[in-house]
Amino acid sequence: MKKVNYGFDISDNPVGAFEGIGIQSKPEGPVEADFLGIINYEGEDYLIGRTTLAFKDDPNYLGKITARRATASIYPDGTGTIFLDMNENNKTRKIEEVLESRNIQEGTLAKKVNHRYDSVISGNEIYATSIKTEIFDKKKMINDSLDGKKDTIPGKYY
């Protein structure tokens, strides 16, 4: 099973290198997860993982699904970085709740919603950098404009 390693960068110009470990800039929440997929919900991409390692082995996170808005920056050499919105919102909580209630496992979500993610999810370890919401929104806008027409799989993703 593919693993997601979460790190964060709270700078105003994140490049994908981790400033620290974990999905948040404080020592709580997910650190590592089983990769369940990337889905598209209401026009936005979300990285979905089931937490396997959390700060202080917190039972509020271990074994639970985490959803975060995602975007990928792809570089000229074909490599890339997944950036996540560091903050939860009503949509991410709704996705987590629905997927938890359906006991989602690896392979039951759509494999990809956009070819932008091909190179960044191809290995067994996926590195996802959480960034501030306002910086995420700017990166997403730039990445979407570089993609042109989105290459999404039609239909419901969960």
CYANA upper distance limits for C-alpha pairs under 8 A (distance plus 0.5 A):
  1 MET  CA     34 ASP  CA      7.12
  1 MET  CA     35 PHE  CA      7.73
  1 MET  CA    106 GLU  CA      8.33
  1 MET  CA    124 ASN  CA      7.56
  2 LYS  CA     34 ASP  CA      6.47
  2 LYS  CA     35 PHE  CA      5.88
  2 LYS  CA    123 GLY  CA      7.94
  2 LYS  CA    124 ASN  CA      5.00
  2 LYS  CA    125 GLU  CA      6.17
  2 LYS  CA    126 ILE  CA      7.69
  3 LYS  CA     32 GLU  CA      7.39
  3 LYS  CA     33 ALA  CA      6.15
  3 LYS  CA     34 ASP  CA      5.21
  3 LYS  CA     35 PHE  CA      5.87
  3 LYS  CA    124 ASN  CA      6.80
  3 LYS  CA    125 GLU  CA      5.42
  3 LYS  CA    126 ILE  CA      6.47
  4 VAL  CA     32 GLU  CA      6.03
  4 VAL  CA     33 ALA  CA      5.57
  4 VAL  CA     34 ASP  CA      6.60
  4 VAL  CA     35 PHE  CA      6.21
  4 VAL  CA     49 GLY  CA      7.72
  4 VAL  CA    125 GLU  CA      6.48
  4 VAL  CA    126 ILE  CA      5.13
  4 VAL  CA    127 TYR  CA      6.29
  4 VAL  CA    128 ALA  CA      7.31
  5 ASN  CA     22 GLY  CA      8.33
  5 ASN  CA     31 VAL  CA      6.84
  5 ASN  CA     32 GLU  CA      5.23
  5 ASN  CA     33 ALA  CA      7.29
  5 ASN  CA    125 GLU  CA      7.66
  5 ASN  CA    126 ILE  CA      6.57
  5 ASN  CA    127 TYR  CA      5.43
  5 ASN  CA    128 ALA  CA      6.72
  6 TYR  CA     21 ILE  CA      6.67
  6 TYR  CA     22 GLY  CA      5.41
  6 TYR  CA     23 ILE  CA      5.65
  6 TYR  CA     30 PRO  CA      7.78
  6 TYR  CA     31 VAL  CA      5.76
  6 TYR  CA     32 GLU  CA      6.35
  6 TYR  CA    127 TYR  CA      6.72
  6 TYR  CA    128 ALA  CA      5.68
  6 TYR  CA    129 THR  CA      6.61
  6 TYR  CA    130 SER  CA      7.70
  7 GLY  CA     18 PHE  CA      5.59
  7 GLY  CA     19 GLU  CA      7.52
  7 GLY  CA     20 GLY  CA      6.13
  7 GLY  CA     21 ILE  CA      4.69
  7 GLY  CA     22 GLY  CA      5.21
  7 GLY  CA     23 ILE  CA      6.07
  7 GLY  CA     24 GLN  CA      8.15
  7 GLY  CA     31 VAL  CA      7.85
  7 GLY  CA    127 TYR  CA      8.04
  7 GLY  CA    128 ALA  CA      6.83
  7 GLY  CA    129 THR  CA      5.43
  7 GLY  CA    130 SER  CA      6.59
  8 PHE  CA     18 PHE  CA      5.85
  8 PHE  CA     19 GLU  CA      6.18
  8 PHE  CA     20 GLY  CA      6.07
  8 PHE  CA     21 ILE  CA      6.70
  8 PHE  CA     22 GLY  CA      6.89
  8 PHE  CA     23 ILE  CA      6.49
  8 PHE  CA     24 GLN  CA      6.82
  8 PHE  CA     25 SER  CA      6.70
  8 PHE  CA     86 MET  CA      8.26
  8 PHE  CA    129 THR  CA      5.51
  8 PHE  CA    130 SER  CA      4.94
  8 PHE  CA    131 ILE  CA      6.51
  9 ASP  CA     14 PRO  CA      6.48
  9 ASP  CA     16 GLY  CA      8.05
  9 ASP  CA     17 ALA  CA      7.73
  9 ASP  CA     18 PHE  CA      6.22
  9 ASP  CA     19 GLU  CA      5.40
  9 ASP  CA     20 GLY  CA      7.52
  9 ASP  CA     25 SER  CA      8.17
  9 ASP  CA    129 THR  CA      7.12
  9 ASP  CA    130 SER  CA      6.75
  9 ASP  CA    131 ILE  CA      5.97
  9 ASP  CA    132 LYS  CA      8.45
 10 ILE  CA     14 PRO  CA      7.77
 10 ILE  CA     19 GLU  CA      8.03
 10 ILE  CA     25 SER  CA      7.74
 10 ILE  CA    130 SER  CA      8.47
 10 ILE  CA    131 ILE  CA      6.14
 10 ILE  CA    132 LYS  CA      6.54
 11 SER  CA    131 ILE  CA      8.36
 12 ASP  CA    135 ILE  CA      7.13
 13 ASN  CA    135 ILE  CA      8.29
 14 PRO  CA    131 ILE  CA      7.79
 15 VAL  CA     81 THR  CA      8.47
 16 GLY  CA     81 THR  CA      6.34
 16 GLY  CA     82 ILE  CA      7.99
 16 GLY  CA     83 PHE  CA      7.70
 16 GLY  CA    128 ALA  CA      8.23
 16 GLY  CA    129 THR  CA      6.21
 17 ALA  CA    129 THR  CA      7.81
 18 PHE  CA    129 THR  CA      7.02
 20 GLY  CA     25 SER  CA      7.78
 21 ILE  CA     31 VAL  CA      6.92
 22 GLY  CA     26 LYS  CA      8.40
 22 GLY  CA     27 PRO  CA      7.66
 22 GLY  CA     28 GLU  CA      7.92
 22 GLY  CA     29 GLY  CA      7.31
 22 GLY  CA     30 PRO  CA      6.26
 22 GLY  CA     31 VAL  CA      4.68
 22 GLY  CA     32 GLU  CA      8.02
 22 GLY  CA     54 ALA  CA      8.36
 22 GLY  CA     55 PHE  CA      8.44
 23 ILE  CA     29 GLY  CA      7.14
 23 ILE  CA     30 PRO  CA      6.33
 23 ILE  CA     31 VAL  CA      6.72
 23 ILE  CA     86 MET  CA      6.92
 23 ILE  CA    129 THR  CA      8.05
 23 ILE  CA    130 SER  CA      6.25
 24 GLN  CA     28 GLU  CA      7.44
 24 GLN  CA     29 GLY  CA      7.37
 24 GLN  CA     86 MET  CA      6.51
 24 GLN  CA     87 ASN  CA      8.35
 24 GLN  CA    130 SER  CA      7.45
 27 PRO  CA     55 PHE  CA      6.65
 28 GLU  CA     54 ALA  CA      7.55
 28 GLU  CA     55 PHE  CA      5.59
 28 GLU  CA     56 LYS  CA      8.04
 29 GLY  CA     54 ALA  CA      5.96
 29 GLY  CA     55 PHE  CA      6.36
 29 GLY  CA     58 ASP  CA      7.93
 29 GLY  CA     61 TYR  CA      6.76
 30 PRO  CA     51 THR  CA      6.42
 30 PRO  CA     52 THR  CA      8.28
 30 PRO  CA     53 LEU  CA      6.64
 30 PRO  CA     54 ALA  CA      4.85
 30 PRO  CA     55 PHE  CA      7.19
 30 PRO  CA     61 TYR  CA      6.88
 30 PRO  CA     62 LEU  CA      8.17
 31 VAL  CA     51 THR  CA      8.03
 31 VAL  CA     52 THR  CA      8.39
 31 VAL  CA     53 LEU  CA      5.90
 31 VAL  CA     54 ALA  CA      5.52
 31 VAL  CA     55 PHE  CA      7.31
 32 GLU  CA     51 THR  CA      6.40
 32 GLU  CA     52 THR  CA      6.18
 32 GLU  CA     53 LEU  CA      5.44
 32 GLU  CA     54 ALA  CA      7.38
 33 ALA  CA     49 GLY  CA      5.73
 33 ALA  CA     50 ARG  CA      5.49
 33 ALA  CA     51 THR  CA      4.56
 33 ALA  CA     52 THR  CA      5.37
 33 ALA  CA     53 LEU  CA      7.14
 34 ASP  CA     49 GLY  CA      5.82
 34 ASP  CA     50 ARG  CA      5.61
 34 ASP  CA     51 THR  CA      6.94
 34 ASP  CA     52 THR  CA      7.14
 35 PHE  CA     48 ILE  CA      6.95
 35 PHE  CA     49 GLY  CA      5.17
 35 PHE  CA     50 ARG  CA      7.30
 35 PHE  CA    106 GLU  CA      7.60
 36 LEU  CA     47 LEU  CA      8.44
 36 LEU  CA     48 ILE  CA      5.93
 36 LEU  CA     49 GLY  CA      5.64
 36 LEU  CA     50 ARG  CA      7.52
 36 LEU  CA    105 GLN  CA      7.06
 36 LEU  CA    106 GLU  CA      5.16
 36 LEU  CA    107 GLY  CA      7.27
 36 LEU  CA    108 THR  CA      8.41
 36 LEU  CA    109 LEU  CA      7.41
 37 GLY  CA     47 LEU  CA      6.66
 37 GLY  CA     48 ILE  CA      5.90
 37 GLY  CA     49 GLY  CA      7.66
 37 GLY  CA    106 GLU  CA      7.82
 37 GLY  CA    107 GLY  CA      8.09
 37 GLY  CA    109 LEU  CA      6.50
 37 GLY  CA    110 ALA  CA      7.31
 37 GLY  CA    111 LYS  CA      6.42
 37 GLY  CA    112 LYS  CA      7.47
 38 ILE  CA     45 ASP  CA      7.03
 38 ILE  CA     46 TYR  CA      5.93
 38 ILE  CA     47 LEU  CA      5.02
 38 ILE  CA     48 ILE  CA      6.39
 38 ILE  CA    109 LEU  CA      8.16
 38 ILE  CA    110 ALA  CA      7.68
 38 ILE  CA    111 LYS  CA      7.32
 38 ILE  CA    112 LYS  CA      6.24
 38 ILE  CA    113 VAL  CA      7.28
 39 ILE  CA     45 ASP  CA      6.06
 39 ILE  CA     46 TYR  CA      5.81
 39 ILE  CA     47 LEU  CA      7.17
 39 ILE  CA     48 ILE  CA      7.95
 39 ILE  CA    109 LEU  CA      7.65
 39 ILE  CA    110 ALA  CA      6.97
 39 ILE  CA    111 LYS  CA      8.48
 39 ILE  CA    112 LYS  CA      7.29
 39 ILE  CA    113 VAL  CA      6.68
 39 ILE  CA    157 TYR  CA      6.46
 39 ILE  CA    158 TYR  CA      8.48
 40 ASN  CA     44 GLU  CA      5.79
 40 ASN  CA     45 ASP  CA      4.90
 40 ASN  CA     46 TYR  CA      6.70
 40 ASN  CA    113 VAL  CA      6.83
 40 ASN  CA    157 TYR  CA      7.15
 41 TYR  CA     45 ASP  CA      6.94
 41 TYR  CA     46 TYR  CA      7.86
 41 TYR  CA    157 TYR  CA      7.93
 44 GLU  CA     69 ARG  CA      7.38
 44 GLU  CA     70 ALA  CA      8.29
 45 ASP  CA     69 ARG  CA      6.23
 45 ASP  CA     70 ALA  CA      5.87
 45 ASP  CA     71 THR  CA      7.36
 45 ASP  CA    113 VAL  CA      8.11
 46 TYR  CA     67 ALA  CA      6.49
 46 TYR  CA     68 ARG  CA      5.72
 46 TYR  CA     69 ARG  CA      4.85
 46 TYR  CA     70 ALA  CA      5.52
 47 LEU  CA     67 ALA  CA      6.16
 47 LEU  CA     68 ARG  CA      6.07
 47 LEU  CA     69 ARG  CA      6.96
 47 LEU  CA     70 ALA  CA      6.30
 47 LEU  CA     84 LEU  CA      8.35
 48 ILE  CA     65 ILE  CA      7.36
 48 ILE  CA     66 THR  CA      6.29
 48 ILE  CA     67 ALA  CA      5.22
 48 ILE  CA     68 ARG  CA      7.47
 49 GLY  CA     65 ILE  CA      6.07
 49 GLY  CA     66 THR  CA      5.85
 49 GLY  CA     67 ALA  CA      7.21
 50 ARG  CA     62 LEU  CA      8.27
 50 ARG  CA     63 GLY  CA      6.21
 50 ARG  CA     64 LYS  CA      5.84
 50 ARG  CA     65 ILE  CA      4.84
 50 ARG  CA     66 THR  CA      6.67
 51 THR  CA     61 TYR  CA      6.72
 51 THR  CA     62 LEU  CA      5.62
 51 THR  CA     63 GLY  CA      5.61
 51 THR  CA     64 LYS  CA      6.09
 51 THR  CA     65 ILE  CA      6.78
 51 THR  CA     66 THR  CA      7.45
 52 THR  CA     62 LEU  CA      6.12
 52 THR  CA     63 GLY  CA      6.48
 53 LEU  CA     57 ASP  CA      7.22
 53 LEU  CA     62 LEU  CA      6.88
 54 ALA  CA     58 ASP  CA      6.50
 54 ALA  CA     61 TYR  CA      6.96
 54 ALA  CA     62 LEU  CA      6.78
 57 ASP  CA     61 TYR  CA      8.47
 57 ASP  CA     62 LEU  CA      7.30
 58 ASP  CA     62 LEU  CA      6.77
 59 PRO  CA     63 GLY  CA      8.36
 60 ASN  CA     64 LYS  CA      7.95
 61 TYR  CA     65 ILE  CA      8.29
 64 LYS  CA    100 GLU  CA      7.72
 65 ILE  CA     96 GLU  CA      6.15
 65 ILE  CA     99 LEU  CA      7.79
 65 ILE  CA    100 GLU  CA      6.91
 66 THR  CA     92 THR  CA      8.39
 66 THR  CA     96 GLU  CA      6.53
 67 ALA  CA     92 THR  CA      5.90
 67 ALA  CA     93 ARG  CA      8.01
 67 ALA  CA     95 ILE  CA      7.23
 67 ALA  CA     96 GLU  CA      6.50
 68 ARG  CA     84 LEU  CA      6.48
 68 ARG  CA     85 ASP  CA      6.54
 68 ARG  CA     86 MET  CA      7.88
 68 ARG  CA     87 ASN  CA      8.18
 68 ARG  CA     88 GLU  CA      7.39
 68 ARG  CA     92 THR  CA      6.57
 69 ARG  CA     84 LEU  CA      6.07
 69 ARG  CA     85 ASP  CA      5.87
 69 ARG  CA     92 THR  CA      8.04
 70 ALA  CA     82 ILE  CA      7.20
 70 ALA  CA     83 PHE  CA      6.21
 70 ALA  CA     84 LEU  CA      5.10
 70 ALA  CA     85 ASP  CA      7.10
 71 THR  CA     82 ILE  CA      6.33
 71 THR  CA     83 PHE  CA      5.90
 71 THR  CA     84 LEU  CA      7.13
 71 THR  CA    139 LYS  CA      8.06
 71 THR  CA    140 LYS  CA      6.19
 71 THR  CA    143 ASN  CA      7.72
 72 ALA  CA     80 GLY  CA      7.13
 72 ALA  CA     81 THR  CA      5.98
 72 ALA  CA     82 ILE  CA      4.94
 72 ALA  CA     83 PHE  CA      6.49
 72 ALA  CA    116 ARG  CA      7.01
 72 ALA  CA    117 TYR  CA      6.87
 72 ALA  CA    120 VAL  CA      8.24
 72 ALA  CA    140 LYS  CA      8.37
 72 ALA  CA    143 ASN  CA      7.48
 73 SER  CA     80 GLY  CA      5.90
 73 SER  CA     81 THR  CA      5.81
 73 SER  CA     82 ILE  CA      7.08
 73 SER  CA     83 PHE  CA      8.16
 73 SER  CA    139 LYS  CA      8.39
 73 SER  CA    143 ASN  CA      6.70
 74 ILE  CA     78 GLY  CA      6.78
 74 ILE  CA     79 THR  CA      6.39
 74 ILE  CA     80 GLY  CA      4.63
 74 ILE  CA     81 THR  CA      7.08
 74 ILE  CA    116 ARG  CA      7.66
 75 TYR  CA     79 THR  CA      6.05
 75 TYR  CA     80 GLY  CA      6.05
 78 GLY  CA    119 SER  CA      7.31
 79 THR  CA    119 SER  CA      6.64
 79 THR  CA    120 VAL  CA      7.33
 80 GLY  CA    119 SER  CA      7.24
 80 GLY  CA    120 VAL  CA      6.18
 81 THR  CA    120 VAL  CA      6.87
 81 THR  CA    127 TYR  CA      7.91
 81 THR  CA    128 ALA  CA      7.52
 81 THR  CA    129 THR  CA      8.17
 82 ILE  CA    117 TYR  CA      8.50
 82 ILE  CA    120 VAL  CA      7.35
 82 ILE  CA    127 TYR  CA      7.37
 82 ILE  CA    128 ALA  CA      5.45
 82 ILE  CA    129 THR  CA      6.77
 83 PHE  CA    128 ALA  CA      6.21
 83 PHE  CA    129 THR  CA      5.37
 83 PHE  CA    130 SER  CA      6.26
 83 PHE  CA    131 ILE  CA      7.27
 83 PHE  CA    136 PHE  CA      7.68
 84 LEU  CA    128 ALA  CA      7.05
 84 LEU  CA    129 THR  CA      6.38
 84 LEU  CA    130 SER  CA      4.97
 84 LEU  CA    131 ILE  CA      6.61
 84 LEU  CA    136 PHE  CA      7.49
 85 ASP  CA    130 SER  CA      6.12
 85 ASP  CA    131 ILE  CA      6.05
 85 ASP  CA    132 LYS  CA      6.72
 85 ASP  CA    133 THR  CA      5.83
 85 ASP  CA    136 PHE  CA      6.21
 86 MET  CA    130 SER  CA      5.23
 86 MET  CA    131 ILE  CA      5.68
 86 MET  CA    132 LYS  CA      6.15
 86 MET  CA    133 THR  CA      6.91
 87 ASN  CA    132 LYS  CA      7.86
 87 ASN  CA    133 THR  CA      7.09
 88 GLU  CA     92 THR  CA      6.36
 88 GLU  CA     93 ARG  CA      7.38
 89 ASN  CA     93 ARG  CA      6.78
 90 ASN  CA     94 LYS  CA      6.59
 91 LYS  CA     95 ILE  CA      6.66
 92 THR  CA     96 GLU  CA      6.64
 93 ARG  CA     97 GLU  CA      6.57
 94 LYS  CA     98 VAL  CA      6.66
 95 ILE  CA     99 LEU  CA      6.57
 96 GLU  CA    100 GLU  CA      6.44
 97 GLU  CA    101 SER  CA      6.68
 98 VAL  CA    102 ARG  CA      6.90
 99 LEU  CA    103 ASN  CA      6.69
 99 LEU  CA    104 ILE  CA      6.11
 99 LEU  CA    158 TYR  CA      7.95
100 GLU  CA    104 ILE  CA      7.04
104 ILE  CA    108 THR  CA      6.98
104 ILE  CA    109 LEU  CA      8.18
105 GLN  CA    109 LEU  CA      8.40
107 GLY  CA    111 LYS  CA      7.58
108 THR  CA    158 TYR  CA      8.45
109 LEU  CA    157 TYR  CA      6.75
109 LEU  CA    158 TYR  CA      6.58
110 ALA  CA    157 TYR  CA      6.31
110 ALA  CA    158 TYR  CA      8.21
112 LYS  CA    117 TYR  CA      7.77
112 LYS  CA    118 ASP  CA      8.41
112 LYS  CA    152 THR  CA      8.45
112 LYS  CA    153 ILE  CA      8.11
113 VAL  CA    151 ASP  CA      7.32
113 VAL  CA    152 THR  CA      5.10
113 VAL  CA    153 ILE  CA      5.88
114 ASN  CA    118 ASP  CA      8.40
114 ASN  CA    150 LYS  CA      7.11
114 ASN  CA    151 ASP  CA      5.43
114 ASN  CA    152 THR  CA      5.68
114 ASN  CA    153 ILE  CA      8.07
115 HIS  CA    151 ASP  CA      6.98
116 ARG  CA    147 ASP  CA      8.20
117 TYR  CA    121 ILE  CA      6.63
118 ASP  CA    122 SER  CA      6.58
120 VAL  CA    126 ILE  CA      7.34
121 ILE  CA    125 GLU  CA      8.27
121 ILE  CA    126 ILE  CA      6.44
131 ILE  CA    135 ILE  CA      7.13
131 ILE  CA    136 PHE  CA      6.56
132 LYS  CA    136 PHE  CA      6.53
133 THR  CA    137 ASP  CA      6.62
134 GLU  CA    138 LYS  CA      7.04
135 ILE  CA    139 LYS  CA      6.79
136 PHE  CA    140 LYS  CA      6.49
137 ASP  CA    141 MET  CA      6.67
138 LYS  CA    142 ILE  CA      6.82
139 LYS  CA    143 ASN  CA      6.51
140 LYS  CA    144 ASP  CA      6.41
141 MET  CA    145 SER  CA      6.70
142 ILE  CA    146 LEU  CA      6.79
143 ASN  CA    147 ASP  CA      6.81
144 ASP  CA    148 GLY  CA      7.08
144 ASP  CA    150 LYS  CA      8.15
